[in-house]
């Protein structure tokens, strides 16, 4: 959560908004990634992973950011490790959607300080 706040310039409302947008996009991108994987379409998979990787940069979600970056690198390089990277990313997506960061306390404390 601290990383999310740092990347949102200490603004909890912005951090919460960015995180909510990311969670929403994860619900949309996961089936797209699965379709690309099932079809063996690594180029389109790379395109989606690249977009996800970029969006994680603003949200302070280190596990998802790391997994997306790693899979992007693996896809560009090719090789047998791609499958493990894909599985890691899918698990990270599931975890972040299942347990999103709660900014309620931070937002409340920032509005009561004003």
Secondary structure, DSSP 8 states (H G I E B T S, - for coil): -HHHHHHTTT-HHHHHHHHHHHHHHHHHHHHHHHHHHHHT-HHHHHHHHHHHHHHHTTTT-HHHHHHHHHHHHHHHH-STTHHHHHHHHHHHHHHHHHT----HHHHHHHHHH-
